[in-house]
């Protein structure tokens, strides 16, 4: 039985802790805040309850596998999963809209043809076929296996089979997600739908590689799910599974140093000066903080960089308490698209511009009595992907973004301002407080191509006995990916370097 110290109580860290405990190890989790879940938090006030992190779940099979492998109770025994239908309602600036069925290619094609014109559904359906090919090529190396030592194979080869496009006597193929939209979908509204999938993960479509097509495919193929009571209930269920497996949690315990002995990780030092010895250390922290904890390079020269390119985006969220009940037939998720596609560029690349415009806004309106005080009220969450470089410490910035989101949401929630009792702002600083990520940055899933800029560091490090887990390590951000990182780390510790992932 090995002693294992886990830094952080995010979902990836807890997934690893539960699996390691089942394997017979003694696991202690040290969390600097007073609760578990990382970004998966909850805000409560006046009988209203809100998810402040992810609001929906894709690939629930990742957590079904976790519960199967760590106990007798299944995931569905511990939480109630609800498939969201329609998957999303999309509102466009020209007044058109479309509601897309959940996990139904034929239904999506028919809905797009009816709402956007004949041929729109066919182009989207053809795109999904190509996206599936990219998924099949990258699923194992980017989700189910430790990062390959020869990861350059993933970095340099684009798995998305882009359609040849002739332009100015040259034949070109889409290299970014935005180019897929422009050359292959050929409808600004379809482009907007495609872009919204990337933005939901904090990816900029104009720089994200074409391989990001796997993100809308993943939602289409495996569905979009809601956890009754909010996604925080999923974090609670994972936490309770850890407790049943005798994982120990120490809250309010900030790790300030990873202890080394004989050239390997040997424990952690806490802010109170105490030292907890361990045979392995698993860290669910931002790369910059992990470097600070070790004061040494953790990757070989030329390996995947922990800080790839520009600063990752964050999220700006508004929690709305509304008077009046949720109308029957209301979509769980509505995506409100801006009038000008370059609006996203203004917000992510030039947050200090003189004329910022409204970004894509996601409106979540769950039909869940657990989130509201009674049937005469409604809890609504608005969110947008934003730059971490905006002046979030200035009141004017927060007020401007608040106005943008409320203005966009009024297109989805008629009479919103008249119904509004109060609102709560969650800016990037709140994300930083919850997760410890610098400037509230949000990690995106790992993607192939793009020269390796969209891969995350391996779960192993140059320091023997030290492992990375969670969204800032392979296979990247998002609830499914964090859960898989826990499975990979547990496999590497239990089976050793020869571990090659789930079969």
C-alpha positions, 0 to 999 in steps of 0.5 A, a space after each residue: 500500500 502506497 501513500 499518495 498525496 493529492 494536491 487539490 480537490 477538483 473533479 480530476 483529482 477526486 476521480 484519481 483519488 477514488 480509483 487509487 483508493 480502490 487499488 489499495 492505496 492510502 490517499 489524502 487530498 489537500 485542498 486550499 479552499 474549504 470545499 471540493 469540486 474546483 470550478 464545479 461550485 454552487 451559489 445559493 441565495 434566497 432559495 435560489 441555487 446556481 451552478 457557477 461552473 459547467 452547467 451541462 455534461 457530455 460523455 457521461 460514460 466517463 463518470 459511469 466508468 468511474 462509478 463502476 470501477 470504484 463501487 457497487 452503486 452506479 452513477 445513476 444510483 447516485 445522481 439523476 441524469 437527464 438528457 436535454 432536448 432540444 440540445 440547444 436553441 440558437 438565436 441569430 441576429 437576422 431574427 431566424 432561430 433553430 432548435 436542434 434535437 439531442 443526439 439525432 443526426 436526422 433530426 438536426 438535418 431536418 431542423 436546419 433545413 426547415 429553419 435555415 433553408 434547404 441544403 443547410 442541414 445537408 452541409 451540417 450533416 456532411 460536416 459531422 461525418 468528417 468530424 466523426 473521422 477526426 474523432 475516430 483518429 484521435 479518440 484514443 491518443 487524446 482521451 483514453 491513453 497517456 500522452 505519446 512520447 512521440 506526441 509530435 505525430 499528433 501535433 503536426 498531422 491534421 486529422 480532420 479530412 477537410 474538403 478541398 477548396 479552390 481559390 485564386 487558382 490554388 487548392 486549399 484545405 481548412 486549417 482552422 475551425 473558422 475556415 471549416 465554417 467559411 469554406 464548407 458550411 457556407 452559411 453565416 448561421 451555421 458558422 455561428 453554431 460551429 463557433 459556439 461549440 469552440 467558444 464553450 470550451 474557451 477556444 478561439 475559432 480563428 486559431 483553433 485547429 480544424 481538429 476542434 470539429 470533434 467538439 460538436 461531434 462529441 455532443 452530437 454523438 453522445 448527447 447533452 446531459 443535465 444532472 438534476 439539482 445542478 452539475 454540482 451534484 456530480 461533484 458531490 457524488 464523486 466526493 462521497 464516492 471518495 469518502 466511501 473508499 476511505 479517501 481522506 480530505 484536508 480542507 483549508 490546507 495550502 501546499 507550498 512545496 513538493 518535498 523531494 528525497 533521493 531525486 523523487 517526490 516524497 511528500 508535500 509541505 503545508 503552509 502551517 509548516 507541517 510535512 506529509 510524507 508520500 510515495 507519490 504526489 498527484 497535483 491538480 493545479 495550474 502549470 505555473 503553480 506546479 512549477 512554483 511548488 517544485 522550483 524546477 523544470 518538469 518537462 524535457 526541452 521540446 516537450 509540450 509546453 505548459 503555457 501554449 501561446 496566448 493566455 487562455 480565455 476565462 468566463 464571465 457569468 451572471 446568475 439571475 433570480 427572476 420573478 415569474 415561473 419558467 414558461 412551458 416548452 422553454 429550452 434548457 439552453 439557448 445560444 444568442 449569437 452576435 450580429 458581427 462574428 468579429 465581436 468574439 475577436 474584440 472580446 478575446 483579442 482586444 478587450 481594451 478596444 474603444 468599441 467592444 461588441 457583444 459576444 456569444 451568450 449562452 442562456 441556461 434555464 433548467 426545469 429543476 425545482 431544486 434551483 428555485 424557491 417555488 414555481 413562481 420564480 426562475 433561476 437563470 445563468 448567463 455566460 460568455 467566453 472573455 479575455 483574461 486580459 480585460 481590466 476586471 478589477 475596474 467597475 466599468 468593465 464589469 458593468 459593461 459586460 453585465 449590460 452586454 449579457 443582459 441585452 443579449 439574454 433579453 432576446 431569449 427571455 422576453 421581459 427579462 429586466 422587468 422580471 429581474 429580482 437581483 443578479 450576481 456577477 461571477 467574473 474571472 477573479 471568482 474563477 481564480 479564487 475557486 480554481 487557483 488558475 492565474 487570472 481565472 483562465 479556463 483550460 480547453 480540451 487537448 486537440 491534435 494539429 496546431 503544432 502542439 499548441 493545443 496539447 497539454 503536458 503529460 500526466 507524468 513529469 521529469 520528477 519521479 513520483 510526481 503526476 499531473 491531473 485535471 484540466 491543465 494536464 493531458 487530456 485537457 479541460 472539460 468534465 469528461 477530460 478531467 475525469 479521464 485524466 484521473 483514470 490515466 494517472 491512477 493507471 500510471 501509478 498502479 500499473 507503472 509506465 507500461 500503462 497504455 490506457 483503457 481498453 
